Amino acid sequence: MKNSINHALALRINELLKQKNLTRYRLAMNSGVSHSTLKNIIHETVENNLLSTVILLAGGFDMTVSEFLDSPLFLEENLKL
């Protein structure tokens, strides 16, 4: 089953929160992305996520954007484009 980009992003954030033992609040503080924006991304109420937001979130996880996107979730064959 293919995921939307927004769904893949929400899954990846939740995956990394667990891996890195971070709370949403801590990620918001680390990344500079507001807690409400982060909540909206995770609950998929944001229609179009900006690359700039993804860059900030990757930094909040202390990762590069490439590391953040290095997941099968973001392979073209797994996404509805």
Secondary structure in CASP SS format (residue, H / E / C, confidence):
PFRMAT SS
TARGET T0000
AUTHOR 0000-0000-0000
METHOD secondary structure of the structure
MODEL  1
M C 1.00
K C 1.00
N E 1.00
S C 1.00
I H 1.00
N H 1.00
H H 1.00
A H 1.00
L H 1.00
A H 1.00
L H 1.00
R H 1.00
I H 1.00
N H 1.00
E H 1.00
L H 1.00
L H 1.00
K H 1.00
Q H 1.00
K C 1.00
N C 1.00
L C 1.00
T C 1.00
R H 1.00
Y H 1.00
R H 1.00
L H 1.00
A H 1.00
M H 1.00
N H 1.00
S H 1.00
G C 1.00
V C 1.00
S C 1.00
H H 1.00
S H 1.00
T H 1.00
L H 1.00
K H 1.00
N H 1.00
I H 1.00
I H 1.00
H C 1.00
E C 1.00
T C 1.00
V C 1.00
E C 1.00
N C 1.00
N C 1.00
L C 1.00
L H 1.00
S H 1.00
T H 1.00
V H 1.00
I H 1.00
L H 1.00
L H 1.00
A H 1.00
G H 1.00
G H 1.00
F C 1.00
D C 1.00
M C 1.00
T C 1.00
V H 1.00
S H 1.00
E H 1.00
F H 1.00
L H 1.00
D C 1.00
S C 1.00
P H 1.00
L H 1.00
F H 1.00
L C 1.00
E H 1.00
E H 1.00
N H 1.00
L E 1.00
K C 1.00
L C 1.00
END
